[in-house]
């Protein structure tokens, strides 16, 4: 029987008017026989009054007959059922039994249930303002079922089902958060006729159909969650839903599919599927700041209208974006594919402010496409336009900036393949049209790539300083080669992954505070190894996300100063350098090493640099190099690779310096955060860094 703990209850009665919730325990004797009958069900324990109930024994019964409930909560309120991590187990097949069933109640908490069950596990039927917390459920049926229930919080649960994980029917205003939900047979998390529910911070996984299935459940929000499935990570058969900050993956078909629905918002999501990462029809849907990738037909808008798409779409083969329907708005996208990057099969479609890249056809407009308009795009690839009434300029005059001046006019697109030698620039557009086919052209091709953030055409400002000034337009081939002596100045960030090769002596490259940015294995700024170069200066440039940010070869008298190396594999790697300086640079979060000097690097000075959060700070295999007055902090494997100390110097020559107002003569080393270096005397620790052999005898 349920044992009631009366001591605290009687004590509170004795002190006056203070009320308390009764505290009950459920022990092994309560699990001996199903003594309560409710409709066709037989319950071992029935709870019909408020209180805190704690389970103190496991329920292990492998011979349940049909229609058993272990714990039934009905027609009550203010109940906490703490299953106390006790084990509920049955392997009875073909019978309908439940560990916990809650009916027609409110303010109910069920928590800390552990079970391995042959049918559905937790059922809430006509329940409101309640919660299911911190439970670990293995079931051959539904792990959790809500029917006609409201304002239920389901949090911190791990659900593993053979059939389906969790289902909501006719249930509104519920919160499902921080749950791991897995099912073998798909439909892992299903909402049917259930509006205004929130799914937050959940992981939903199945090797079969439909990770999350939202049917006739408008105003559903999925936030900061993951969903993966073989067929469809999310099937969205509802209106006015929001999918935000989530990661969706399908292994065979669609990441997210929605048919003939309106007003859905997909924001800041990452979606992968081999085919149709996003398959969207309907109208007034919005896809913003997402990254969508796959093999082909990554995003498909078929039979849909008035949708707004502004995201990154990448196809490994063809058709990054396929657009049908009418009045679609493609704004500020990045589209990449081997072929047919942007496939147009609709009318009154507008694409603007986007980057469209292909090794072959960048834009294909089939015969049935017409009255579509493309302008202010950067298009790298050819055009296959079969439609007779498509336009490649704006329909009205626009305000824009070119080379530091403001203009108003009709604008077209920037074409990487534009090669009219006799064309001249007129207010930022070329004087000769870009030919699409015999009947259609871009009459106002842009003289430089379009910058959607500044509403400007990248253009060359005419400088009268004898220097070569570089913009994004100089890097359209992905590579800029410096073949002549001179001073080269960067005028903006280069974000298309382009590299710079230095193939000349007497060169100064001034990054002017801008960055070279990449996202894959490649070299950023390289001095070619084919010849011997002299007098090279590289300064004021940032390099981000490169495999080898700066590769330096065969150079005498080189200076690298005031550069930033961030999130690279190698910061600087060098061969055959002699007599140079690396100074005032920051090397941060380099996966392998900040600086690597190989065995033929000599007489280099590394001074006034910051080495922070790299695997190794510095590794030197050459000799007679000097490293001093640098800061080394939080380098995970070590500040200095051990072989570096043989034949190199980790202190300065003898210098005069001031400390606490007094002038001293001596050698200065480096600062190593976290090292035990002894007692400081005149600003110098009395213990050298790491190894005695560092200081020559």
N, C-alpha and C positions, 0 to 999 in steps of 0.2 A: 504494500500500500504506500501511497505518497505520505512521507513523514513531514510534518509541519514543525518548523523550529519556532517554538513559542516563547523562548526566553526573552529575546529582544522585544518581541511584541508586548509581552506582559510588563516588561520594564518600562516601555514607553507609556503604557497606560497608567502606570504608577506615578509618573512624573507630571501628569496633567493632560493638556489638550494636544500634545504632539502626536501626529498620525504617522504610520509607517506602512510600507508595502510588505505584506507577508512574504516570508522566505520559505521555499519548499525544496525538498530533495526528491529526486526520482532514482530509486535504487533497483537492484536486481530482482527483488520480489515483485516490483511493479511490472516486470516483463514476463511474468510466468504464464499468464493467461489473458486472452483478449476478452475482458469481462464487460465491455460497454458496446452497445449496438446503436449505430446511427445510420438510418436508412438501411442499405445493404452491407454497410461496413461494420467491422468488428475492431474496436480500438483497445489496445493494451492500457493506455493512459489517456484520460480525457481531462482537459483543463477548461473550466467554465467560469473562473473567477480571477481577478487581478492578482498579481504576485510575481516574485522572482523564483524561477524554477531551475534547479541545477541537476543535471544528470550525473550520477556517480557510478554508473556501471555500464559496461558494454552491452549492446543488444546483438546477439549472434544467434540467429534462428534460421536454419536451412530447410525447414519443413512447413513454411507458412501456407495456409490454404488461401483461396481467393478472397479478395476484398478485406485485407487487413490494413489497419493504420497503427503504427507504433505509438505515436503521440498525436492526438487530435486536440486542436485549440478551436473552440467554437463559441459564437454568441457572447463574446466578452471583449474586454479592453485592458490596456495597461498590463500586458504580460511580457516578461522577459524569459525566454527559454534558452538557457546556456547549456548546450550539449557537451561542453567541457572537454572537447576533443575525444570523447568516447566513441567507440567504433560501432556503427550500425551496419550489419552485414546480413544479406540473404542471397542465396543463389537459386532460389525457386524460379523456375521458368514457366511462363504461360499463365501466371497469376497477376492480378492487379493489386499491388500492395504499396504503401507509402511509409517512409520513415516519419515524415512530418506533414501534416495537413492542417491548414488554417482556414477557417470558414467564418464569414460574416462577423468580422472582428476589426478592431482598430487599435492603433498604438501597440503593435506586437513586434517584438524583436526576437528573431531566431539567429543564434550565432554558434560558431565553433562546432558545427556538425562535421563528422568524418564518416563517410559511408561508402560501401560498395554494394550497389543495389541492382536488382533485376528488372525494375520498371522505373517509373518516374520517382524522383526523390523528394523535393520540396514543392508543395502546391499551396498557392495563395488563391483562394476563391472568394470574391466579394470582400476584399480586405482593403483598408485604407490607412495612410499615415503610419507605415510600419517599415521594418527593415530585415534584410537577410545579410549576415555579416560573417566574414572570416571562416568560411566553411570550405572543406575539401571533399568534393563529391565525385565518385565514379558511378556511372549508371548505364544501364542498357536502354533506358528510356530518356526522357527529359530530365536534366539535372534540376532545373528550376522552371516552374510554370506559374504565370500570373494570368488569372481570368477575371475580367471585370474588377480590376483592382486599381487603386489610385494612390499617388504620392507614396510610392514604395521606393526605398533606397536599397539597392543591391550592391554591396561593396566588398572588395578584398577577398573574393571567392575564387577558388580554382575548380573548374568544372570539366570533367572528362567523360564524354558520352559515346556509347556505341551508335546510338540512333541520332538524336538531335540534342543540342546543348541546352538552350534556353528559349522559351517562347512566351510572348505576351499576346493575349487575345483581348480585345476590347478594354485595354488598360491604358490610362492616360496619366500624364504628369509624373512619370517615374524617372528615377536616376539610377543608371547602371554604371558603376565606376570601379576602376582598378581591378578588373576581373580578368582571369585567364580562362578562355572558353574554347574547348576543343571537342569536335565530334568526328566520327569516322564517316558517317553517312551524309554529311553536308547539312545545309540549313542550320548552321551552328547557332546563330542568333537570329530569331525570326520575330518580327512585329507584324501583327495582322489587326487591322481596324483599331490601331492604338496610336493616338495623336499626342503631340507635345511631350515626347520622351527624349531623354538625353543619355547618350552613351559616351563616357569619358574615360580616357586612360586605359582602355581595354585591349587585350590581345585575343583575336578571334581567328581560329585556324581550323581548316579541314582539308583532307586530301581529295574531297569529292566536290559536289555542287555547292554553290552559294555559301560564302562565309557569313555575310550579313544580308538578310532578306527583309526588305521593308515594303510591306504591301498595304496599300490603303491606310497609311499611317503618316498623315501630313504633319509638318512642323517637327520632324525628328531631327535631332542634332547628333552628329558623330564627331567627337573632338579628341585630338591627340591620341588616336587609337591606331592599331594595326589590324588588317584583315587580309587573310590569304586563303586561297582556294584553288582547286584545279580549274574550275570553269569560270565563276564570277566571284570576285572578292566581295563586291557589293552589288546586289540587285535592288535598284531604287525605283519602285513602282508607286511613288507618292509625290506630293507637291510641297513646295515651300520648305524643303529640307536643307540643312547645312552640313556639309562634310568639310571639316577644317583641321589642318595640322596633322593629317593622318597619312599612314603609309599603307598602300594597297598593292597586293601582288596576286596575279593569277598565273598559273603555270601552263595552262592550255588555251585559255580564251580571254575573257574580258576582265579588266580591272574593275571598272564600274559601268554598269549598263542601266539606262533609263529610257523607257518608251513613252512618248506622248505625254510627258509630264511638264509642269510649268513651275517657274519660280524657284528652282533649286540652285544652291550656291556651293561650289566646290573651290575651296580656298586653301592655299599654302599646303597642298598635298603632294606626295610623291607616289606615282602610280606606274607599275610595270605590268605588261601582259604581252605575250608574243604577238597577239592580234587584238586590235581594239582595246587598247588600254582604257580609253574612254569612248563609249558608244552612247551618244546622246541624241535624243529626238525630243520633240515638244517645243516649247517657246519660253522666252524670257528667263532662260537659265544663264548662269554666270560662272565662268571658270577663270580664276585669277591666281597668279603667282604659283602655279603648279609646275612640277616637272614630270612629264609623261613620256615613257620610253617603251620601245618594243621592236619587233622585227619589221612589221609593216602595218599600214593603216592604223597608226597609233591613236589618232583621234578621228572619229567619224561623226559628222553632223549630217544626218540624212533625214529628209522629210521634216525638217525643223525650221523654226522661224525666230527671228529677233533674239538670238542668243549672243552673248558677249564672251569672247575668248581672249584671254591675255596670259599666256603661259609659254613654257619651254617644251617643245615636242621633238623627240629624236627617234628616227627609224633607222635600223641598221641596214635595211634594203630600200624600200620605197614607201611613198605616201605617209609622210609625217602627219599631214592634216588633210582630210577629205571633207569637203563642204558641199552639201546640197541644200535644198530648201530656199528660203528667201530672206532677205534683209538680215543677214548675219553680219556681226561686227567682229572682225579679227584685229585686235589692237595690242601693240607692244608685245609681240610674240618673238620667240626665236625658234625657227624651224630648220631641221637638218635631216637629210636623207641622202642615199646614194642617187636616187632618181625620183622624179615626180614628187618633189618635196611638198608642194602645195597643189592639191588636185581639186579643181573647181567644177562642180556639177550643179549649178543653181543660178539664181538670179538676184540682182540687187545686193550682192555681197560686197562688203568693203573691207579691205585689209590695208592697214597703215601702221607706220612706226615699228615695223618688224624686220628681223634679219632672216633671210631665206637662203639656205645654203644647200648646194647639190654638186656632185661630181658630173652631173649630166643635166637633166631638165629640172630647173628650180620651180617653175610654175607651169601647170598644164590646165588649160581651160578647154573643156570639150565642146563639141558643136552645140549642145543644148544649153550651154552657159552664155548668158548675155546680161547687159546692163550692170556688169560688175566693175568695180573700180579699185585699182591698186595705186597707191602713191605714198611717198615718204618712207619707202622701204629700201633696205640694202640687200640687193639681189645678186647672189654669187651662183651663176649657172645660166643656162639658156631658157628661153620661153617657147612653149608650144601652145599657141593660141589659135583655136579653131572657131571660137565664137566670133560673130561678126560685129558685136556691139559692146565690146569690153574696152575699158578706158584705163590708161596708165598715167594719168595726171589728176591732180585735184580738180574738183568742179568749180571751186571758188578761189579767189585770191587769199593767200595766207600770210600772216606776219611771221618773219623768220630772221635769223642772224647768219651772216656769212663774213668770215674774216674780221670779226669785231664790229661790223656795221649792221644796222637794221634795214630790212627790205620788206616789201609786200609784193606778192605775185603768185602766179600759178606755178606749182611745183610737181615734179614727177618723182622718179626713183633714182637711187644710186646703183649703177650697173658695174660690177667688177669687170665685165667683159667689154666695156666701152673702149673703142680703139680708133676713134676718128682723129687722125693726126692733124687735120686742118682746123679742128674745132678750137674756139677760144671761149674763155669764161666770161659770162655776162651776169653779174650780180649773183654768182654762185651756181649758175646752170650753164651747161655747154650750149654753144650756139648751133650745133648740128644735132638733130633728133637721134634717139636710139631706135633702130628699126626692129620692130617685133615681127612683122611679116609684110607682105606687099601692100596691105591696106591699113595697117595699124602701127603706130609708133608712139614712143614717149617723146613728146615735143619739148619737154623741159627736164632732161636728165640732169641729175645733181652732179656738181663738180667734185663732191666729196661725200663720204658716208653721212647719213642723217643721224643726229644725236637727239633722241626723243626726250631726254631729260632736260636739255637746254634749248630745245626748239631751234636748233642751228644746223647748218651744213658745215661739216668739218672742212675747213679750207686753209690754205696757206696765207698767212699774213706776210706781206712783203717787208722783210727786215733789211736794213741797210747797215749790217754789222759784220759782213763777211763770214757769218756762220751758216751752217745748214740746219734749218729748223724742221723737225719731224713731227708729223701728226699721224693719226690712224690711217689716213689715205696712203701713206708711204709703206704700209704693211699689208696691203691687200693680198699679196701672194703668200703671206705667212712667213716671210723672211726679208730682212733688210741687210744688204751687204755694204760695208764701208770699204771701198776700194781706193780711196784717195785720202791724203793727209788733210787735216782740217779740224774744226771744232763742230761737233754735232750736238744739237740741243733738242731734247724731247719737250713737246708742247702739250701733251695730254697723256693719260693712261693708255696703254696698249693692252686691250683685254681680249683680243682674238687669238691669243696663244702664239703670236709671231715671235721669232727669235731675231737676234742681231749678230752678225758675223763681222769681226774686224779683220781686214786683210790688207793692212797698210801700217807703216811706221808713222810716228809723229801725229797721233790721233788723240783728241780729247773728246770723250763722250760724256756729256752733262745731262743727267736725267732730270734736272730741274725740279726735283721733288716728286716726280711722277713714277708710276709702277709699270713693270712688265708682268703680266698675269697669265698663268697657264693652269690647266687642270689635269695634266697627264704626264707620262714619262717623256721628257725632252730636255734639251739644253736651252737656257735663256740667253745669256750673252757670252759669246765665244770669241777667243782669239784663235784664228786658224793655225794649224801646226805645220803648214807647208813651207814656211819661210822663217827667217829670223827677223823679229821686229824690235824696234827701239822706241823709247819715249811714248808710252801709252798711259793716258790718264782716264780712269773711269770713276765718276763721282755722282753723288746726289740722286741715285736711282734705287728704287725698291724692286725686289724680285720675289714673287709669291707663287707657291705651288708648282715649282719646277723639280725635275729629278736632279739635274745639275744646274743650279742657278747661274753660276759663273764658272766657265771652263777656260783656263788661261794656259797658253803654250808658247814656248820659244820666244821669250821676250826679255830684253835687258831694259832696266830703268822703267819700271812700271809703278804707278800709284793707283791704289783703290781707296777712295775716301768717302766718308759720310753716306754709305750705302746701307740699305736695310734688307736683310735676308730673312724671310718669314715662311714657315711651313714648307720648306724644301726638303729634299732628301739630303743633298750636299749643298752647303752654302757656296764656298769657293773650293774648287779642286784645281791643282796646278801641276804642270810638268815643265822642266827646263826654263825656270825663271831665275834671273840673277839681278841682284841689286834693285830692290824696290821696297815699297811700304804699303801696308794695309792699316788704315787709321780711321778712327771715328765711326766705325761701322757697328751695326747691331746684328747678331746672329741669334735668332730665336726660333725654337721648335723645329730645328733641323733633325730629320729622322735618323740620319747617320752621324754627321759631323758638321760643325760650323766651318772649319778650315781644314783641308787636307793638302799638305805639301809633299809631293812624292820625292823620290830619292835624288833627283837631279835639280832640286830647288836650293839655292844658296844665297846667303847675304840678304835675306828679306827681313824687314823689321815689322813686327806686329805690335801696335801701340794704340792705347786709348780706345779699345773696342769693348763691346759688351757681348758676353757669351751666356745666354740665358735659356734654360729649359731644353737644351739639345740632348741627344744621346751622348755624344762626346763633344767637348768644346773645341779641341784642336788636336790634330794628329800630324806630326812632322817626321818624315822619313829621310829628309836631306840633312845637311850640316851647315854650321856657321850662320844660323838664323837667330834673330833676337826677338824675344817675346817679353814685354814688360809694360807695366801701368795699364793692364787690362783687368776687367771685372769678370769673374767666373762665378755663376750662380745657378744652382739647381739643375746641373747637367747630369742626367740620370745614370749613365754608365761611369762617367768620370769627367773631370775638367780637362785633363791632359792625358792623351794616350801614352802609355808608359815608354814606348820606344823613342818618343820625341825628345827625351832628356839626354840621349847619347849624341854628343857633338853639337848641341844647340844651347842657347843661353836664355834662362828665364829670369833675367835681371838686366838692368841697364848698364851701360858703361859707367865709370865713376863720374858723378855729376855733383854740382852744388844745388842744394834744395833747402827750402825753409819749412820748419815745423814748429808750431807754437811760438812763433816770433823769433826763433833762432835759426841761423844758417848752419847747415851741416854739409859734409862731403861724404859721399858714399854711393852705393848701388841701390837702386829701387827695383822691387819685383812686381808682383801682381797681387790683386785681392781675390782670395778664394773663399767664398761664403761657405760657412759650415766646417771649415778645416780648423783643427787645433794646432795653432802655429806658435804657441808659447807667449812670452811676455814682450810687449812692445817697448822698444827703446828708440827714441827719436823718430817715431813713426814707422819703424821697421820691426817686424816680429823676429825674434832671435832663432826661430826654427825655420829652415827653408822648406819649401813646399814639397812634401812627400818623400823625396829621395836625396840623400847627401850628395850623390854624384852630379846633381844639377849645377852646383857651383864649382867652377874649375879650381883646382888646387894651385 
